[in-house]
Amino acid sequence: MQKYRTHRCAELRREDEGKNVILSGWVNTRRDHGGVIFIDLRDREGLTQITFDPKISEEAWKLADEIRSEFVVRVEGKVVLRPGDMKNEKLRTGEIEIEASNLEILSKSKVPPFEVAEIEGVDKAKDVKEELRLEYRFVDLRRRKMQEMLRAKDKYFQTIRKYFQDRDFVEVQTPILANSSPEGARDFLIPSRLYPGKFYALPQAPQQFKQLLMVGGVDKYFQIAPCFRDEDPRMDRAYGEFYQLDMEMSFVEQEDIFDVMEPLFLDLVAKFSDKKVVGLDENGRFRRITWKDSMEKYGIDKPDLRFEMEIKPITELVAGCGFGVFADMAVKGGVVHALKVKDGARFSRKEIDELTEIAKGKGAKGLAYIVLKEAGELQSPIVKFLGDELANKIVESVDAKVGDIIFFGADQWLTVCDALGAVRNECGSRLGLKDKKKGAFCWIVDFPMYSESEIEKGRIDFEHNPFSMPQGGLEALKEKDPLEIFGYQYDAVFNGFESLSGAIRNHEPETMYEAFEIAGYTKEEVDARFGGMIKAFQYGAPPHGGCAIGVDRFFMVLNDVESIRDIYAFPKDGKGKDLMMDSPAIVNKEQLDELHIKLTKI
């Protein structure tokens, strides 16, 4: 059997001069210069220039005249130094080339649907429509950028695994065929052939299994786990499937989780990005913000802290003022908040209108503003209703200066928070405040355990993880207003993206029954859906807690990738389709019959 290669395409150097070598790979480019043919041969490691001279091998030279881009070839030849004026300093193999004595075409290629080769450092494929790149993903993956991404992601996962293995965690694989669970998204259901009418569910997370491992005495668990959720894709959320780093520990409190996870995050930033971490406290720890403070100050529970730009409550200041929109809120139980945007006076009328539409998209009725012009002039349609004295008090209260703009939200608390948070985020983008060279972490803590249902009036839903321990335990569940109960729940946020979510778990059956009853689940329903956990907790469950890192999303943010789809080898498109494999697809009637499924037209 012939040997396909002795070296990789980026391996040879001037020290290898005179060696007879064999290389195999794809033809990156082909050039014919006055009778001598040059090709750049490519594999995943890089490029090597091959020369075909009829004086050395006329047979190889003739065959080289037939090859084109993306042909797969095997080349034998001798390593020679390039002439001084022909060296390529930008190429790792730029000092040498291979004088070909033999060429074999291993596989021919049609003309590729887009350019794979980088010409003078320009990646032309990045401007190709995503749909075409995804349809021909096997070609797209040949690009240098994609190869580098896959290699980096491999090392990233290796680093994570080693981190936990070095700390005595045990990696355990949990089931893929599982039961349905209220994780907050739609399940992917799998019909059972053996049990007609019953279904498995692909796990949204290995939540129940990792808690059962704690009951089983594993003590310290981790897993890079596949998760499946039928939810709409977006730039930081892939459709259908993703991976997360799950970890769980027994006999821990919230602080123990933070102690384990912060060094990992800092290590990943240092090794897989060029960002400088900013905003740590005096002990080098992540800043901690309660959920309520985060919503009130930044309008979101995943604030981008590369820039401050805090929102200020001014409800009391404007109570009883002449501007009805503000005054009414103070009377009706609503709030008025102000957002000062430094240097925001540069926004045009069109940009202010665009920001207003963003606020309306979050439920606001509008977006009032005051622009601070030169010489103390306040430009705004609302100043005449507020009066100069109150308007200036507002300016002073938010510490606004000439050249700034102040935006206002007046409505119910959550609506105001959401609206001004969206405006704050957009202003940060428009003013160039999201420095890609910076990384800012924080912990968001004290999440509300419950919230009012958006679908059914009067109903209470879980706000976060339903398996979390409520602060105050069973007593709080029995005695407090559900909307005033907080959970031992926490998120880690990095540059405005939720990167980790976790909790100290509810390990007491009586407390779990009570927690689910508040959310509308009967004891029988809890037993039916979570019977395995309930049973296990009756046989000695240790206090435990853990978290999950969205490793795909965090890798995306570390590398400032525009879409999470670009960090997967084979992603679905923005509509949940696999354009390369043509899925989802129709299955035949025999398969459906075997699963006892009958389709009806809608």
N, C-alpha and C positions, 0 to 999 in steps of 0.2 A: 504494500500500500504506500502511495506516495506521501511525502511529508508536505503539509500545506504551508507551514511557516517555521522559521527558526527564530524570528523576532517579530515584535509588534511594530506598527508603522511609525511610532514616535520614539522608538527605543534607541536607534543607532546614532552615534556621535563620531566626531573626528578620530577618536581613539580606535574606532572600528575599521579604519581605512585598510583596504586590502582584503577584508573578509568576504568570502562567498556566502551569500545569505538567500533566504527564501521569504518572501512577503506575500500575504494574501489580504484582499480587501476590496473596497469599492472604488471605482474611478471617480475621483472628486472633480477633476477638470482634465481636459486634454488640449494640447497646443502643438501645432506643427510649425517649426521654425527652420525653414530652408533645408528640408530633408531630414532633420533630426526631430523626432517626436518626443514630447515631454508629457508625462501624466503625473498628477499628484494622486498617490494612492492613500486611501483613508480607511482606518478602522476606528474603534471607539477611543483609542489613545491619541490619535492625531494623524499627521500627514508625513509622507516621505515622497520626494521627487524621484521619478524613474525616467531614465533617458533610453530611447531606442534609436540606435545608430546602425544603419545598414552595414557599416564597416565592421561592426562587432558581431551582429547576427541579422542577416537579411530576412530570415524566416520570422524572427520575433518582430522586426520592424514592419514587415508586411501585415502581420496580424494586428499590430498596434494601430495600423491605419484603419482598422475596422471597428475598434472599440469606441464606445461613447460613454457619456456620464452615466454612472450607477451600474455599469457592467461590473460583475464580480470576477476578479482575475487573480491568478497566481503568477508571481514573477520570481525568476532566479537571476542573480547577477552579483556583481562585485561592488563593494562600497568604495567610492572615490571621493576625494575632496572637490568641492565646487571651486571654480576659478574665483579669485578675490572679488571681482566685481559682480559675481553672481550669487554671493552669499545673501541669505535672507535672515536678518537679525530677529525678525518677528516670529520665526519658526524654530521650534526646539531642534529640529533636524536640519536647520538652515545652512549648516556648514558642509553637509554631505549630500550625495545623490547616489542612486544605484544605476550602474551600467548594465542594462538587461541583456542576458544571453539566452533567456528562454521565457516565453509567455504562454499561458494557458487561460483561455476564457472558460470560467467555471459556470457562469450564468449570465445570460443576456438580460437587458432591461428595456422596457418600453421607455419612451420619453417621459420622465416624471412629470406629474401634474403641477409641480412648482420647483423652484430652485432649492437644492439642498446645500450646495457649496456656498461658503462665504467668499465673496469676491472683494479683495482688499479690505477685509474686516467687516464688510457690510452683510448682515443677515437679511437677505431679501424675503425669506419665508415669513418673517414676523409680520409683514404687511398683507400676507395672503389671508383670505377669509377663513375664519375658524372652521366653518362647516367643511371646507375642502381639506384642511389639515387633519380634521378628525376622521373624515372618510378614508384618507390615505395615511392614517397614523403610523403605519409601519414604515412609511417613507419619512414622515415628519420626525420620527424618533432618531433618524440618522444624523440630524443636525447637531452640531457641536454643543449648542446651548442645552438641548434636550439630554444629550449624553452626560453632560456635566451635572445637570439637575438630578438625574437618576443615581449617579455616583455619590453626589453629596447627600441625597436622601438616604441611601444605603448606610453611609457613615453616621448619619444623624441617628438612625434607628440603632445602629451598633452602640453608639455612645449612650443612648438611653438605656439599653439593655444592660450594659456594663455598669452603669451607675447604680442600678437597683440590685444587680447581682453582687456587687461589691459591698452592699449594705444588707446582705443576708435575706433579700426578698426571693421568693420562689415564683418562677413563671409557670402559670397553670392555664391551659386552654379550656375555655368554657364552651358549652354547646352552641351551635348555630341554629339547630331546630329547637325552638323554645316555645314559651307560652306568651300570650298577649299581655302587655303591661302598660299602665298609664304614664308613659314617659313624656307625653306632651306632643307627640307627632303620630301620624298614621302608621300602623303596622303594615309590613308586607306579610300577607297570609299565605300559607302553604297547605293546600288540601291534603288530607290523609287518605291514601288508598286503602289502608287496612281498617280504618275507622271512619266509614262514610259519614259525612256531615260534620266531621270535626276537623280542626285546623291547627297546624303549628303556626308560630309567628317567628320571623327572623328577628333576632334581638336588636332592640334600639340601643341597648347597652347591656353589659353583663352584670347589671346591678344586683339582681337577686342571687345569682350564682356566687359572686364574690363575697356577699354577706354570708352565704351558706358555707363558704370556705373558712370564714372566721369562726363560725360555729363548729366547723370540723377541726379546728385547732391549727390551721395552716399559719396563722399569726401575722405573716407579712407576705402579701401576694402582689404580683404585678402581671400585666399582660398587654401587649400591643394588640388590641382587640378589634376585629371587624364589626362594624355596627351598621344597621340598616334602618332608614327612616324614609317614609314616603312623604316628603315635604318639598316644596318648591325650591329649586336651586337659586343661588345668588352668587355674588362674586367670592364670598368666603364660605360658601356651603355647596358641596357637590351633591348632585342628585343621587338619591338611593343608598349609596354606600360610602363609608369613610372609615378611617382608623382613629382610635384614640388610645392613649396610654392610660390604662386603668391601674390603680393601686389601692390597697386596703390594708389597714393595720389594726390589731387588737390592742385593747388596754391603752387607748390614746385619747387625748383631748385635741381641740382645734389647733392649739399651739404646736403640738407634735407634728401635725401635717405640714404646717408652714415651715417648720425647721427642716423637714426632708425636701420639700419642693423648691424652696428659694434657691439653694445652691445649684440644683439642676438647671433651673431657668437661666441663671447667670452664666453657667458653663456653656449652655447651648448658644446663647447670644455671642459669647466670646469666640466660640469655635466655628459658628456657621453664619456669621454676619460681620459687617464692619461697623456696627452700631456701638455707640458709647452709652452705657446705662446711666440715666440721670434720675434725680428725684428720690434717691434712697435716703433713709433717715440717718441720724448721727451714728447709729450702730451698723450701718450698711444693710439694713432690712427694708423690705417693701413698705411703702406707705399704706396705712389702713384707713378706710373710709366706710362709714355705715351706708347701707343702701339708701336710707332717707337723705343723708347729707349729700350723697353722690347725685341723687335725682334733683335735689334742690339747688346745688351749686353748679352742676354740669348738665343737668337735664337728661341724664342717661345713666344706666347702671354699668356702663363700660366706657368710662371717660378716657379721652386721649389727653394725657397729662404732659405731653411734650410742650404744651402751652397752657397757661392758667385760664384766663378769660372766665372768671366766675360770674354766675348769675346771683343777683341780690334780691331778697324779698323786700318790697316797699309797701306792703298792704297797709300797714298802720300809718305810714307817712301820707298816703293819698286818701285815707278814709275821710269822707265828707267834703272832698274837693268838688270843684265845679264841673269836672269831666265825668259825666254819668257812667261811662263804661268802667272807669276805675272805681268810682264811689259805690256803685251797685255791687261790685264784687265783695267789698268789705262788709256789706250788709247781708248778702246772700250766702256767706260762707265760702266764697271763692277767694282767690289770691291775686295779687298783682306783683310780678317780678320784673326786674330790669337787668338787661345784659349790656354792659359797656364793651364796645369793640374798639380797641386802640387803633388809630389810623383808619377807622372805618368811614370817615367823612369822604374818602376818595370814591366810595361806591356811587355809581351813577343811579339815576332814577330807575333805569331798566334793571339794574342789579338789585335794588331794593324791592322792586316788584317781584323779582325771581325769588328772593328770600321770603317774601310774604307768601308766595305760593307754597314754598317748602313748609312754612309754619301751618298753613291751611291744611296741608297734607297730613298733619299730625292732629287735626281736629280744631285748630284755632280759627276764630272768626276773622282775624286780621292780624296785622303787625304794626302797631304804632311805633314811632321813632322820634328822636330829637338829634339833629346834627349840630355839632359845636363848630361854628364858623369862627373866622378871625374876629378879634376885638369883642369877644364875649357874645356874639350874636348867636341866638338859638333859632335854628330853622326847623320848623315842624308845624303841621296842621293842628296839633293838639295844645300848643303853648298858650294860645288865646283862651282855651277852656281851663287850663291849669292855673294860669296867672304867672307872671314873671317870678314872684317870690317863691311859689311852690316849685316851679320848674327849676329854679336855681338850687333849691334845697335838694331836689332829686339828683341834679348834676353833682352836687357836693357829696351826697351820700354814696354815690358809686365811683367817686374820685375820677370823674371824666375831665379831660383836658381839651384844649383846642385841637381840632383834627380828628376827634373821636366821634362815634355815633352810639346812641343808646337805643336799644330795641326793648319793647315792652310786651309782656303777655298778661292778659287779664281773663281768667276763666277758673274752672275747677283746678285744684292743685296738680293733679296728674297731667291734665291737658296742657297746662302752662309749662310744666317741666319738659314734657315731650316736645312741644313746639319750639321753645327756646333752646333746648338741647340740640335739635336738628339745625337750627339757625347757627348756633355756636360752632357746630361741626363744619358746616359749609363755609362759614367765615374763616375758620382755621385753614381750610383748603385754599380759598380765594386769596388770602393774605400770605400764603406761603409759610405758614407756621408749623406745618407737619414735617419737621426736619428728618429726612431719611437717615441721617447719620446719628440720630438719637433713639434710644429705647427707654420708655418709661413704664414701670410696673406699678401696680397697686393691688391691694386686696380689697374687695367689696365684701363686707360682712353684715350680719344681722338682717338677712332678707326676711320679708314678711312670709309667714307660713302659708297664709291663705289670701285670696283676693276675690272680689265679686266677679261672678261669671259674666263674660261678654256676650254669651249666647242666651242664657236663661236668667231673667231678672229674679233677684232674691236668692239665687243659688250661690253657694260658696265653692270655689275650686281651689285645688292646690296651686300655689304660686310658683313653687320650685320643685325640688325632688320630694315625692310623697313619702319616702322612707327616712326622712330626716327626723332627728330628735328635736321636738319643740323646746324652746327655752322655757324652763319652769316645769317641764315634764307633764305628767298626767294632771297635776293640780291646775296648771295654766289652761289646759284644754277644757277642763270642767268649769272653771270659774271666770275666765276672761272672754271678752269679745274676740271671736276668731280673727277679726281684721287687725287686732292689736297684739297678736301672738307672733313672735319672731322665731325663726328656726336657727339651729346651729348649722348654717349654710354659708358658703363662701365661694367667691369667684376670684380668680386671678386675671387681671386685665393687662394687656400689653399694647401700647400705641392705639388704644381705642377698640381693640378686639378682645372678646372673651376668649381666653386661652386655657382656662382651667375652671372646672366647676366641681364642687365637692360638698361634703357634709359629715358631721358626726351622726351616726345612724340611730334610728329608733329600734332598740333591740328588746323591748318589753311588749309582750302580746297585748296586755290590757291597754297600754298607751297607744299601740298601733290601731287596735279596734276603735278607740275613741277618736284618733286622728282621722281615720277614714270615714267614721260616722258623720263628722262635721262636714266632710266633702260629699255626703250623700250616699255613701256605700253602707249597705247593711252588713251585719256580721256574716251572714250566709254568703254574700257576694265577696267579701274579703277572703273567706275560707275557700271559695271556689277559685278565685284568681290567684291568691297568694298562700294557698294551703301549705305548700312546701316550706315557706319561710316561717309561717305561724307555728307549724308543728316543730320545726327545728328550734325555734326560740323557747319552746317549752321544755327543752332538754339541756338547758344551760348555755346561754349565749353571752359571750364576753362583750363589754362595751367596745365599740369599734367605730372606725371612720376612715374615710379615704377621699379619693378624688379621681378625676379623669382629665387629662390634657388632650385637647384637640390637636394632635400632633401634625396633622395635615395643615390645618389652619395656621398653627404657630410657625411651621416651616415656610408657608406662604408669606407671612408677615415679616419674618426674618429676612427674606429675599426680595421683599417689595414686589412680588409678582402681582400682576393686575387681576388675574383670575385664578381661583384654586384649581381649575381644570388643567392649568399648565404645569402642575406638579405631579400629575398622575400619568402613568404610562398609557392607560386606556380609559379615558374619562367618557362619561355621557355628555351630550351637548346641553345647551341651556334649556332644552325642552324635555330632557330626560331620555333622549334617544342615543343608542349606540350606532352611529352612522357607518362605522366600519363593518360591524357584524350584523347590522340590520335587525336590531332588537329594540323594543319588544316585537315579537313576531306571532303570527297565527300558528296554532298547533292543530293537529288533525283530530277528527272526531273520535277515533279509537282511544287517543290519550285522554280526552275529556270524559269519555264513557268509563274508562278505568278508574277515574277519580270521582265518578258520580256527579259530574258537573254538566249542566245544560245551559247553553247561552241563549239569551233572549235579546231581541233587537230593542234599542232604546229610541 
